[in-house]
Amino acid sequence: MKRIIVIGGGASGIVAAIRAKNNDNEVIVLERNSKCCKKLLITGNGRCNYYNDDQDLRHYHSNREDLIKCIINEDNLNRLKDFYKSIGIIPFIKDGYYYPYSNQAISIENSLLLTAKEKGVKIITDCLVEDIFKRGDKFQLKTNKDIYEANKVIISVGGCSAPKTGSDGNFYHIIEKFNHTIIKPLPSLVQLNTSGNFLNNWSGIRVNANIKLYENDKYIKEENGEILLTNYGLSGICVMQLSGIVSRGLYMNRKEEVVINFLKGFVRTRDDFIEFMDNRHLLLPNRNITELLDTLLNYKLINVLVKQASISNTKRWNQLNSKEKNILAKMFVEFRVNVISTNSFERAQTTTGGVSLTEIDLNTMESLIVKNLYFTGEIIDIDGDCGGYNLTLSFISGILAGDDV
Ligand SMILES: Cc1cc2nc3c(=O)[nH]c(=O)nc-3n(C[C@H](O)[C@H](O)[C@H](O)COP(=O)(O)OP(=O)(O)OC[C@H]3O[C@@H](n4cnc5c(N)ncnc54)[C@H](O)[C@@H]3O)c2cc1C
């Protein structure tokens, strides 16, 4: 009887173990925490957004984006949907985003762990795998408890995000020992730290805006949605969606800037803003600039932006010269902020980078360098957007590895 060991009892590891277990093998999960799936419980604000109907490949990122389709494709997505059904998950679907019907992440955890138990997967907790050695055809796993032998090993230890949940990047050096290339792991789906002497003044404001990312002055990507302005910079889902690119760019010493249109619902360009203000002044000629802009944005934000334009907020629109009007327009529709860094892995939802896709058979997740060694989940060099994409990737890679071993 062959023995398969899964290192890490997180989302992808438990799925891999469930799929691997059959009558002819023994499947053991070694988990360092006192319980499995710690991270799963905090996903989607405790609701676990585990899937999305929109599976366009632009929601996934890698150093080798051309290879993502080998994992995220129609066949594998269908296998995943069948798997969800088979373990008893009933979805609540909102705008294509899938949550468990109970609205509780624990339902996904329970479905996974119950299935693992029903199948006869053995889970050993409080077991930190410290090293792996290849001894002939077999692997020897040194842990804080015992030494375990296995015919096949699935590495499902996660990346570095939310390290308190157990995935703290402890395994990259062990994987490198097996001659695998690790694309530098960096925080993704994380807040951005920016420069600016105004941060304390805008802290706490939420605004519906458009945000564009520029690298070395070149336009890269934009997002729309709610931005949370903070005393360190910027937060909110649309900001976090840009953060993986920013992480990589800063690591490569690129200049990273974001340009925000705070009035995206009303105006797109500086000229639009000037026309809008001309009309508003005609309608309300006695109001000063701040009063004219009132009702459009949080008054604290209006004050920050007018101050940044170095214009007295007691002035009326018709008292500004065209240069001043243009500067004010720039502040409201093209507010440029320098990104200094991202927040750390402690606050990141995922890791960009990891085991290079070029060294993995992406049909099976088996290493192309070491036979019978597999990788699943966040440890590999694919990261997804917010919206269920990271769990989709974790689960599919778990299915592929588990089905192959
Ligand atoms: C706050 C937050 C919210 C999120 N929300 C969502 C969401 O709504 N939708 C979504 O798709 N994704 C979400 N994610 C991302 C998602 O949780 C991860 O992509 C996914 O959990 C990764 O699965 P994994 O199996 O690769 O790693 P993990 O789930 O991190 O599991 C790895 C496991 O390996 C164990 N381990 C590590 N090293 C060792 C070792 N040496 N020995 C033994 N065990 C070890 C760890 O303790 C851990 O249990 C969120 C992440 C965070 C932090």
PDBQT file of the ligand as one rigid body, heavy atoms in Angstrom, charges set to zero:
ROOT
HETATM    1  C1  LIG A 501      -8.114  37.677   5.160  1.00  0.00    +0.000 C 
HETATM    2  C2  LIG A 501      -8.169  36.781   3.945  1.00  0.00    +0.000 A 
HETATM    3  C3  LIG A 501      -9.343  36.694   3.211  1.00  0.00    +0.000 A 
HETATM    4  C4  LIG A 501      -9.400  35.883   2.070  1.00  0.00    +0.000 A 
HETATM    5  N1  LIG A 501     -10.582  35.796   1.395  1.00  0.00    +0.000 NA
HETATM    6  C5  LIG A 501     -10.657  35.013   0.300  1.00  0.00    +0.000 A 
HETATM    7  C6  LIG A 501     -11.889  34.833  -0.385  1.00  0.00    +0.000 A 
HETATM    8  O1  LIG A 501     -12.968  35.287   0.068  1.00  0.00    +0.000 OA
HETATM    9  N2  LIG A 501     -11.898  34.089  -1.528  1.00  0.00    +0.000 N 
HETATM   10  C7  LIG A 501     -10.757  33.497  -2.011  1.00  0.00    +0.000 A 
HETATM   11  O2  LIG A 501     -10.810  32.862  -3.070  1.00  0.00    +0.000 OA
HETATM   12  N3  LIG A 501      -9.581  33.601  -1.354  1.00  0.00    +0.000 NA
HETATM   13  C8  LIG A 501      -9.509  34.315  -0.201  1.00  0.00    +0.000 A 
HETATM   14  N4  LIG A 501      -8.326  34.394   0.475  1.00  0.00    +0.000 N 
HETATM   15  C9  LIG A 501      -7.148  33.628  -0.029  1.00  0.00    +0.000 C 
HETATM   16  C10 LIG A 501      -7.252  32.133   0.341  1.00  0.00    +0.000 C 
HETATM   17  O3  LIG A 501      -7.542  32.002   1.703  1.00  0.00    +0.000 OA
HETATM   18  C11 LIG A 501      -5.941  31.433   0.033  1.00  0.00    +0.000 C 
HETATM   19  O4  LIG A 501      -5.609  31.642  -1.305  1.00  0.00    +0.000 OA
HETATM   20  C12 LIG A 501      -6.024  29.924   0.290  1.00  0.00    +0.000 C 
HETATM   21  O5  LIG A 501      -6.347  29.668   1.626  1.00  0.00    +0.000 OA
HETATM   22  C13 LIG A 501      -4.697  29.255  -0.024  1.00  0.00    +0.000 C 
HETATM   23  O6  LIG A 501      -4.820  27.880   0.234  1.00  0.00    +0.000 OA
HETATM   24  P1  LIG A 501      -3.525  26.988   0.486  1.00  0.00    +0.000 P 
HETATM   25  O7  LIG A 501      -3.987  25.617   0.744  1.00  0.00    +0.000 OA
HETATM   26  O8  LIG A 501      -2.542  27.195  -0.589  1.00  0.00    +0.000 OA
HETATM   27  O9  LIG A 501      -2.841  27.605   1.796  1.00  0.00    +0.000 OA
HETATM   28  P2  LIG A 501      -3.417  27.817   3.262  1.00  0.00    +0.000 P 
HETATM   29  O10 LIG A 501      -4.892  27.845   3.268  1.00  0.00    +0.000 OA
HETATM   30  O11 LIG A 501      -2.667  28.985   3.789  1.00  0.00    +0.000 OA
HETATM   31  O12 LIG A 501      -2.971  26.494   4.019  1.00  0.00    +0.000 OA
HETATM   32  C14 LIG A 501      -1.609  26.174   4.219  1.00  0.00    +0.000 C 
HETATM   33  C15 LIG A 501      -1.534  25.273   5.453  1.00  0.00    +0.000 C 
HETATM   34  O13 LIG A 501      -0.211  24.730   5.556  1.00  0.00    +0.000 OA
HETATM   35  C16 LIG A 501       0.185  24.739   6.913  1.00  0.00    +0.000 C 
HETATM   36  N5  LIG A 501       1.645  24.711   6.959  1.00  0.00    +0.000 N 
HETATM   37  C17 LIG A 501       2.514  25.666   6.530  1.00  0.00    +0.000 A 
HETATM   38  N6  LIG A 501       3.772  25.259   6.692  1.00  0.00    +0.000 NA
HETATM   39  C18 LIG A 501       3.723  24.015   7.228  1.00  0.00    +0.000 A 
HETATM   40  C19 LIG A 501       4.713  23.075   7.623  1.00  0.00    +0.000 A 
HETATM   41  N7  LIG A 501       6.021  23.325   7.457  1.00  0.00    +0.000 N 
HETATM   42  N8  LIG A 501       4.312  21.899   8.171  1.00  0.00    +0.000 NA
HETATM   43  C20 LIG A 501       2.989  21.609   8.336  1.00  0.00    +0.000 A 
HETATM   44  N9  LIG A 501       1.997  22.487   7.970  1.00  0.00    +0.000 NA
HETATM   45  C21 LIG A 501       2.367  23.666   7.413  1.00  0.00    +0.000 A 
HETATM   46  C22 LIG A 501      -0.425  26.005   7.465  1.00  0.00    +0.000 C 
HETATM   47  O14 LIG A 501      -0.556  25.971   8.870  1.00  0.00    +0.000 OA
HETATM   48  C23 LIG A 501      -1.780  26.041   6.752  1.00  0.00    +0.000 C 
HETATM   49  O15 LIG A 501      -2.785  25.400   7.482  1.00  0.00    +0.000 OA
HETATM   50  C24 LIG A 501      -8.242  35.167   1.639  1.00  0.00    +0.000 A 
HETATM   51  C25 LIG A 501      -7.069  35.244   2.398  1.00  0.00    +0.000 A 
HETATM   52  C26 LIG A 501      -7.028  36.027   3.545  1.00  0.00    +0.000 A 
HETATM   53  C27 LIG A 501      -5.757  36.080   4.357  1.00  0.00    +0.000 C 
ENDROOT
TORSDOF 0
